[in-house]
């Protein structure tokens, strides 16, 4: 009976939806999109398309990338609900927000 239940659970899944990855492009000295809402467990990937280096740095210190050269990427998985503001620490006028709920 245990084997049957295990197989059935594997076939049907556990009921928890897998969070999808989200991509944010860094282009023309801006994060795009600037405001993103995701589910907990979502991995966000930033990719720098500019010829200048940029960083991805949260205001609360939760995450911070190294300087990303053109075509470099940085990924972070958001496990907790909340609102996370971030900037490029090289160009602090570049601002954006991730909302996790």
C-alpha positions as CSV (number, residue, x, y, z in Angstrom):
1,X,0.0,0.0,0.0
2,X,2.9,2.4,0.8
3,X,4.4,1.9,-2.6
4,X,1.0,2.7,-4.3
5,X,0.6,5.9,-2.2
6,X,4.2,7.0,-3.0
7,X,3.7,6.4,-6.8
8,X,0.3,8.2,-6.7
9,X,1.9,11.2,-4.9
10,X,4.7,11.3,-7.5
11,X,2.2,11.2,-10.4
12,X,-0.1,13.8,-8.9
13,X,2.5,16.0,-7.3
14,X,2.4,17.3,-3.7
15,X,0.0,20.1,-4.4
16,X,2.6,22.8,-4.0
17,X,3.1,24.8,-7.2
18,X,6.6,25.3,-8.3
19,X,7.6,28.9,-8.5
20,X,8.7,30.0,-12.0
21,X,12.0,31.9,-12.5
22,X,11.7,35.6,-13.4
23,X,14.2,37.5,-15.6
24,X,15.0,41.2,-15.2
25,X,17.1,42.9,-17.8
26,X,19.5,45.7,-17.0
27,X,19.5,48.0,-20.0
28,X,19.9,51.7,-20.7
29,X,20.8,52.3,-17.0
30,X,17.5,50.8,-15.8
31,X,16.1,47.6,-14.4
32,X,13.2,46.2,-16.5
33,X,10.7,45.6,-15.3
34,X,11.2,47.9,-12.3
35,X,8.5,46.4,-10.2
36,X,8.0,42.6,-10.0
37,X,5.7,40.5,-7.9
38,X,6.6,36.9,-7.3
39,X,5.7,33.9,-5.2
40,X,8.0,32.7,-2.4
41,X,10.6,30.3,-3.8
42,X,10.9,32.2,-7.0
43,X,14.4,32.7,-8.4
44,X,15.0,36.1,-10.0
45,X,17.8,36.4,-12.6
46,X,19.2,39.8,-13.6
47,X,21.2,40.1,-16.8
48,X,23.3,43.2,-17.6
49,X,22.9,44.2,-21.3
50,X,24.7,47.6,-20.9
51,X,28.3,48.2,-21.8
52,X,28.9,49.6,-18.3
53,X,29.1,47.4,-15.1
54,X,26.1,47.4,-12.7
55,X,25.3,45.7,-9.4
56,X,22.1,44.4,-7.9
57,X,22.1,45.4,-4.2
58,X,19.1,45.2,-1.8
59,X,18.5,48.1,0.6
60,X,18.3,45.7,3.5
61,X,21.5,43.8,2.7
62,X,19.7,40.6,1.9
63,X,21.4,40.2,-1.5
64,X,24.2,41.9,-3.4
65,X,25.9,40.9,-6.6
66,X,29.4,41.6,-7.7
67,X,29.8,44.1,-10.5
68,X,28.2,42.6,-13.6
69,X,29.9,43.3,-16.9
70,X,28.0,43.2,-20.1
71,X,26.1,39.8,-20.5
72,X,26.9,38.8,-16.9
73,X,24.0,37.5,-14.7
74,X,23.1,37.3,-11.1
75,X,20.5,35.0,-9.5
76,X,18.7,35.2,-6.1
77,X,15.9,33.0,-4.7
78,X,13.3,34.8,-2.6
79,X,12.1,32.5,0.1
80,X,10.3,35.0,2.4
81,X,7.3,37.3,1.7
82,X,8.0,41.0,1.8
83,X,8.9,44.0,-0.3
84,X,12.6,44.2,-1.3
85,X,13.9,47.4,-2.7
86,X,17.2,47.3,-4.6
87,X,19.6,49.6,-6.5
88,X,22.7,49.5,-8.6
89,X,25.4,50.5,-6.0
90,X,27.5,52.0,-8.9
91,X,24.6,54.0,-10.2
92,X,22.2,54.6,-7.2
93,X,19.6,56.4,-9.3
94,X,18.8,52.9,-10.8
95,X,16.1,51.6,-8.4
96,X,13.6,48.8,-8.5
97,X,11.4,46.6,-6.2
98,X,10.6,42.9,-5.8
99,X,7.4,42.1,-3.9
100,X,7.1,38.5,-2.7
101,X,3.7,37.3,-1.7
